[in-house]
Amino acid sequence: MGKIIAIANQKGGVGKTTTSVNLAASLGVLEKKVLLIDADPQANATSGLGIDVEAVEVGSYQLLEHSVQAKAAIIKTDSPNLDLIPAHIDLVAIEIELVDQENRESMLKEAVKDIKDDYDYILIDCAPSLGLLTLNALTAADSVLIPIQCEYFALEGLGKLLNTIKSVQKIHNPELDIEGLLLTMYDSRLRLSNQVVDEVKKHFSEMVFKTIIQRNVRLSEAPSYGESIITYDAGSKGANNYLSLAEELITKNK
């Protein structure tokens, strides 16, 4: 039985897509069968895996519209054991189109239920907002992983996200769990980074992943080559961090 994990935070620039792509690739390398669903109109997870976004004809937009079966939207990637449901800029329109639909929050859940058992993990890269797209991801997911950058406004907006998760649990998805908080963009030389780590651990102790994603130049270069950090530079600090996160996730879900 596959586990669906939404990677969400309405703040932009916290490392959601970086985490979605590299965690998915790391799980694949560790011999788990993984599907990544790009549910962000910016389609960065799609281009970050070397797929030409302009050429995408069937993807998460058609999936949410229910105009195709999930299987028809899946494409193989060059990364071992990793499949992708890509996104296209079209996805911007979906929120408006779904507004009048019945059960509009459950469109993604309905669409993926047939393929859930085909994978060990299905990761959903969410848009940086708390709109209908993210709501669909949270309704479809078993759990949510929240990246938090080690910077000044790190905890700003987290309360809002946790409230959204609570209301999704209450109304749409009582089974929704918090997989964990992931600290990203950590720079050990900065006092601020260390303060944020202490602060987050103080407030959320058990919920915080042991693995911390450090700032790493190779990590920011990889997407421009359309590769995950695992294929771009397997020996880098970024690759080690994400492999360690994948191992932690697998252990946690045994």
Secondary structure by P-SEA (a helix, b strand, c coil): cbbbbbbccccccccaaaaaaaaaaaaaaaccbbbbbbccccaaaaaaaccccccccccaaaaaaccccccccccccccccccccccccccccccccccccccccaaaaaacccccccccbbbbbccccccaaaaaaaaaccbbbbbbccccccccaaaaaaaaaaaaaacccccccccbbbbcccccccaaaaaaaaaaaaacccccccccccccccccccccccccccccccccaaaaaaaaaaaaaaaaac
